[in-house]
Amino acid sequence: MIKNKKVWEKFEIELQKKTHVDVERNFKIVESLYHEARTLGRFPPDNILEDLEIYVKMAKVVNSV
């Protein structure tokens, strides 16, 4: 549990400054996930609107953080 919000925010800012973003690695991860979805037959979806409600719920959760 976070007791001191200012200390936590300072920690997050410092962590972001120190953390190096590896764009090439991130693209490799996305590409692997894409191939996995293709292999499982989940991409592209047969019916794009089929899972729209789930995507809207996920977007609300992600955007609320």
DRENVEXDREN-270410 format. One record per residue: residue number from 0; residue in three letters; x, y, z of N, C-alpha, C in turn. Coordinates in steps of 0.2 Angstrom, whole numbers, plus 5000, padded with zeros to 4 digits. Each point is the difference from the previous one (the first is absolute). Layout:
<k = NUM r = ALA n.x = X n.y = Y n.z = Z ca.x = X ca.y = Y ca.z = Z c.x = X c.y = Y c.z = Z>;
...
// end
This chain:
<k = 0 r = MET n.x = 5004 n.y = 4994 n.z = 5000 ca.x = 4996 ca.y = 5006 ca.z = 5000 c.x = 5004 c.y = 5006 c.z = 5000>;
<k = 1 r = ILE n.x = 4999 n.y = 5005 n.z = 4996 ca.x = 5003 ca.y = 5006 ca.z = 4999 c.x = 4998 c.y = 5005 c.z = 5006>;
<k = 2 r = LYS n.x = 5005 n.y = 5002 n.z = 5004 ca.x = 4998 ca.y = 5005 ca.z = 5006 c.x = 5002 c.y = 5007 c.z = 4998>;
<k = 3 r = ASN n.x = 5005 n.y = 5001 n.z = 4996 ca.x = 5002 ca.y = 5007 ca.z = 4999 c.x = 5000 c.y = 5000 c.z = 4992>;
<k = 4 r = LYS n.x = 4995 n.y = 5004 n.z = 4998 ca.x = 4999 ca.y = 5000 ca.z = 4992 c.x = 5006 c.y = 5004 c.z = 4997>;
<k = 5 r = LYS n.x = 5002 n.y = 5005 n.z = 5003 ca.x = 5006 ca.y = 5004 ca.z = 4998 c.x = 5006 c.y = 4996 c.z = 4999>;
<k = 6 r = VAL n.x = 5002 n.y = 4996 n.z = 5005 ca.x = 5006 ca.y = 4996 ca.z = 4999 c.x = 4999 c.y = 4995 c.z = 4995>;
<k = 7 r = TRP n.x = 4994 n.y = 4997 n.z = 4999 ca.x = 4999 ca.y = 4996 ca.z = 4994 c.x = 5000 c.y = 5003 c.z = 4994>;
<k = 8 r = GLU n.x = 4998 n.y = 5006 n.z = 4999 ca.x = 5000 ca.y = 5003 ca.z = 4994 c.x = 5007 c.y = 5002 c.z = 4998>;
<k = 9 r = LYS n.x = 5004 n.y = 5002 n.z = 5005 ca.x = 5007 ca.y = 5002 ca.z = 4999 c.x = 5004 c.y = 4993 c.z = 4997>;
<k = 10 r = PHE n.x = 4998 n.y = 4995 n.z = 5004 ca.x = 5003 ca.y = 4993 ca.z = 4998 c.x = 4999 c.y = 4999 c.z = 4993>;
<k = 11 r = GLU n.x = 4993 n.y = 5000 n.z = 4998 ca.x = 4998 ca.y = 4999 ca.z = 4993 c.x = 5004 c.y = 5004 c.z = 4995>;
<k = 12 r = ILE n.x = 5001 n.y = 5007 n.z = 5001 ca.x = 5003 ca.y = 5004 ca.z = 4996 c.x = 5007 c.y = 4998 c.z = 4999>;
<k = 13 r = GLU n.x = 5004 n.y = 4999 n.z = 5005 ca.x = 5007 ca.y = 4998 ca.z = 5000 c.x = 5001 c.y = 4993 c.z = 4996>;
<k = 14 r = LEU n.x = 4995 n.y = 4996 n.z = 5001 ca.x = 5000 ca.y = 4993 ca.z = 4997 c.x = 5000 c.y = 5001 c.z = 4992>;
<k = 15 r = GLN n.x = 4995 n.y = 5004 n.z = 4998 ca.x = 4999 ca.y = 5002 ca.z = 4993 c.x = 5006 c.y = 5003 c.z = 4997>;
<k = 16 r = LYS n.x = 5003 n.y = 5004 n.z = 5004 ca.x = 5007 ca.y = 5004 ca.z = 4997 c.x = 5005 c.y = 4995 c.z = 4999>;
<k = 17 r = LYS n.x = 5001 n.y = 4995 n.z = 5005 ca.x = 5005 ca.y = 4995 ca.z = 5000 c.x = 4999 c.y = 4994 c.z = 4995>;
<k = 18 r = THR n.x = 4994 n.y = 4999 n.z = 4999 ca.x = 4998 ca.y = 4994 ca.z = 4996 c.x = 5001 c.y = 5002 c.z = 4992>;
<k = 19 r = HIS n.x = 5004 n.y = 4995 n.z = 4997 ca.x = 5001 ca.y = 5001 ca.z = 4993 c.x = 4994 c.y = 4996 c.z = 4996>;
<k = 20 r = VAL n.x = 4997 n.y = 5004 n.z = 4995 ca.x = 4995 ca.y = 4996 ca.z = 4996 c.x = 5004 c.y = 4997 c.z = 4994>;
<k = 21 r = ASP n.x = 4999 n.y = 4994 n.z = 4999 ca.x = 5003 ca.y = 4996 ca.z = 4994 c.x = 4995 c.y = 4999 c.z = 4995>;
<k = 22 r = VAL n.x = 5000 n.y = 5005 n.z = 4995 ca.x = 4995 ca.y = 5000 ca.z = 4995 c.x = 5000 c.y = 4993 c.z = 4996>;
<k = 23 r = GLU n.x = 5006 n.y = 4998 n.z = 4998 ca.x = 5001 ca.y = 4994 ca.z = 4996 c.x = 4997 c.y = 4994 c.z = 5004>;
<k = 24 r = ARG n.x = 5001 n.y = 5000 n.z = 5006 ca.x = 4998 ca.y = 4994 ca.z = 5004 c.x = 4992 c.y = 5000 c.z = 5000>;
<k = 25 r = ASN n.x = 4997 n.y = 5006 n.z = 5001 ca.x = 4993 ca.y = 5001 ca.z = 5001 c.x = 4997 c.y = 4998 c.z = 4993>;
<k = 26 r = PHE n.x = 5003 n.y = 5002 n.z = 4994 ca.x = 4997 ca.y = 4998 ca.z = 4994 c.x = 5000 c.y = 4992 c.z = 4999>;
<k = 27 r = LYS n.x = 5006 n.y = 4997 n.z = 5002 ca.x = 5000 ca.y = 4993 ca.z = 5000 c.x = 4995 c.y = 4996 c.z = 5004>;
<k = 28 r = ILE n.x = 4998 n.y = 5003 n.z = 5006 ca.x = 4995 ca.y = 4997 ca.z = 5004 c.x = 4993 c.y = 5001 c.z = 4996>;
<k = 29 r = VAL n.x = 4999 n.y = 5006 n.z = 4998 ca.x = 4994 ca.y = 5001 ca.z = 4996 c.x = 4999 c.y = 4995 c.z = 4994>;
<k = 30 r = GLU n.x = 5006 n.y = 5000 n.z = 4996 ca.x = 5000 ca.y = 4995 ca.z = 4995 c.x = 4998 c.y = 4993 c.z = 5002>;
<k = 31 r = SER n.x = 5003 n.y = 4998 n.z = 5005 ca.x = 4999 ca.y = 4993 ca.z = 5003 c.x = 4993 c.y = 4999 c.z = 5002>;
<k = 32 r = LEU n.x = 4997 n.y = 5005 n.z = 5003 ca.x = 4993 ca.y = 4999 ca.z = 5002 c.x = 4995 c.y = 5000 c.z = 4994>;
<k = 33 r = TYR n.x = 5002 n.y = 5004 n.z = 4995 ca.x = 4996 ca.y = 5000 ca.z = 4994 c.x = 5001 c.y = 4993 c.z = 4996>;
<k = 34 r = HIS n.x = 5006 n.y = 4997 n.z = 5000 ca.x = 5000 ca.y = 4993 ca.z = 4997 c.x = 4996 c.y = 4995 c.z = 5004>;
<k = 35 r = GLU n.x = 5001 n.y = 5001 n.z = 5007 ca.x = 4996 ca.y = 4995 ca.z = 5004 c.x = 4992 c.y = 5001 c.z = 4999>;
<k = 36 r = ALA n.x = 4998 n.y = 5006 n.z = 4999 ca.x = 4993 ca.y = 5001 ca.z = 4999 c.x = 4998 c.y = 4997 c.z = 4993>;
<k = 37 r = ARG n.x = 5004 n.y = 5001 n.z = 4995 ca.x = 4999 ca.y = 4997 ca.z = 4994 c.x = 5000 c.y = 4992 c.z = 5000>;
<k = 38 r = THR n.x = 5004 n.y = 4997 n.z = 5004 ca.x = 5001 ca.y = 4993 ca.z = 5000 c.x = 4994 c.y = 4997 c.z = 5004>;
<k = 39 r = LEU n.x = 4997 n.y = 5004 n.z = 5005 ca.x = 4994 ca.y = 4998 ca.z = 5003 c.x = 4994 c.y = 5001 c.z = 4997>;
<k = 40 r = GLY n.x = 5000 n.y = 5004 n.z = 4994 ca.x = 4994 ca.y = 5001 ca.z = 4996 c.x = 4996 c.y = 5006 c.z = 5003>;
<k = 41 r = ARG n.x = 5003 n.y = 5004 n.z = 5004 ca.x = 4997 ca.y = 5005 ca.z = 5004 c.x = 5001 c.y = 5007 c.z = 4996>;
<k = 42 r = PHE n.x = 5004 n.y = 5000 n.z = 4995 ca.x = 5001 ca.y = 5007 ca.z = 4997 c.x = 5001 c.y = 4998 c.z = 4992>;
<k = 43 r = PRO n.x = 4997 n.y = 5004 n.z = 4996 ca.x = 4995 ca.y = 5005 ca.z = 5002 c.x = 4994 c.y = 4996 c.z = 5002>;
<k = 44 r = PRO n.x = 4996 n.y = 5003 n.z = 5004 ca.x = 4993 ca.y = 4997 ca.z = 5002 c.x = 4995 c.y = 4999 c.z = 4994>;
<k = 45 r = ASP n.x = 4996 n.y = 4995 n.z = 5001 ca.x = 4995 ca.y = 4998 ca.z = 4995 c.x = 4995 c.y = 5006 c.z = 5000>;
<k = 46 r = ASN n.x = 4998 n.y = 5002 n.z = 5006 ca.x = 4995 ca.y = 5005 ca.z = 5000 c.x = 5003 c.y = 5005 c.z = 5005>;
<k = 47 r = ILE n.x = 5002 n.y = 5006 n.z = 4997 ca.x = 5003 ca.y = 5005 ca.z = 5004 c.x = 4996 c.y = 5003 c.z = 5006>;
<k = 48 r = LEU n.x = 4993 n.y = 5000 n.z = 4999 ca.x = 4996 ca.y = 5003 ca.z = 5005 c.x = 4998 c.y = 4995 c.z = 5005>;
<k = 49 r = GLU n.x = 5003 n.y = 4993 n.z = 4999 ca.x = 4998 ca.y = 4995 ca.z = 5005 c.x = 5003 c.y = 5001 c.z = 5007>;
<k = 50 r = ASP n.x = 5006 n.y = 5003 n.z = 5001 ca.x = 5003 ca.y = 5001 ca.z = 5006 c.x = 5000 c.y = 5007 c.z = 5002>;
<k = 51 r = LEU n.x = 4996 n.y = 5004 n.z = 4996 ca.x = 5000 ca.y = 5008 ca.z = 5002 c.x = 4999 c.y = 5002 c.z = 5007>;
<k = 52 r = GLU n.x = 4995 n.y = 4996 n.z = 5003 ca.x = 4998 ca.y = 5002 ca.z = 5007 c.x = 5006 c.y = 4999 c.z = 5004>;
<k = 53 r = ILE n.x = 5003 n.y = 4994 n.z = 4999 ca.x = 5006 ca.y = 4999 ca.z = 5005 c.x = 5005 c.y = 5005 c.z = 4999>;
<k = 54 r = TYR n.x = 5002 n.y = 5002 n.z = 4994 ca.x = 5005 ca.y = 5005 ca.z = 4998 c.x = 4998 c.y = 5006 c.z = 5004>;
<k = 55 r = VAL n.x = 4994 n.y = 5002 n.z = 4999 ca.x = 4998 ca.y = 5007 ca.z = 5003 c.x = 5001 c.y = 4999 c.z = 5008>;
<k = 56 r = LYS n.x = 4998 n.y = 4995 n.z = 5003 ca.x = 5001 ca.y = 4999 ca.z = 5007 c.x = 5007 c.y = 5000 c.z = 5002>;
<k = 57 r = MET n.x = 5004 n.y = 4997 n.z = 4996 ca.x = 5008 ca.y = 5000 ca.z = 5001 c.x = 5002 c.y = 5007 c.z = 5000>;
<k = 58 r = ALA n.x = 4998 n.y = 5004 n.z = 4995 ca.x = 5002 ca.y = 5006 ca.z = 4998 c.x = 4998 c.y = 5005 c.z = 5006>;
<k = 59 r = LYS n.x = 4994 n.y = 4999 n.z = 5003 ca.x = 4998 ca.y = 5004 ca.z = 5006 c.x = 5005 c.y = 4999 c.z = 5006>;
<k = 60 r = VAL n.x = 5001 n.y = 4993 n.z = 5001 ca.x = 5005 ca.y = 4999 ca.z = 5006 c.x = 5007 c.y = 5003 c.z = 4999>;
<k = 61 r = VAL n.x = 5002 n.y = 4999 n.z = 4994 ca.x = 5007 ca.y = 5002 ca.z = 4999 c.x = 5000 c.y = 5008 c.z = 5000>;
<k = 62 r = ASN n.x = 4995 n.y = 5003 n.z = 4997 ca.x = 5000 ca.y = 5008 ca.z = 5000 c.x = 4999 c.y = 5003 c.z = 5007>;
<k = 63 r = SER n.x = 4997 n.y = 4996 n.z = 5005 ca.x = 4998 ca.y = 5002 ca.z = 5006 c.x = 5006 c.y = 5000 c.z = 5005>;
<k = 64 r = VAL n.x = 5006 n.y = 4997 n.z = 4998 ca.x = 5005 ca.y = 4999 ca.z = 5004 c.x = 5005 c.y = 5006 c.z = 5000>;
// end
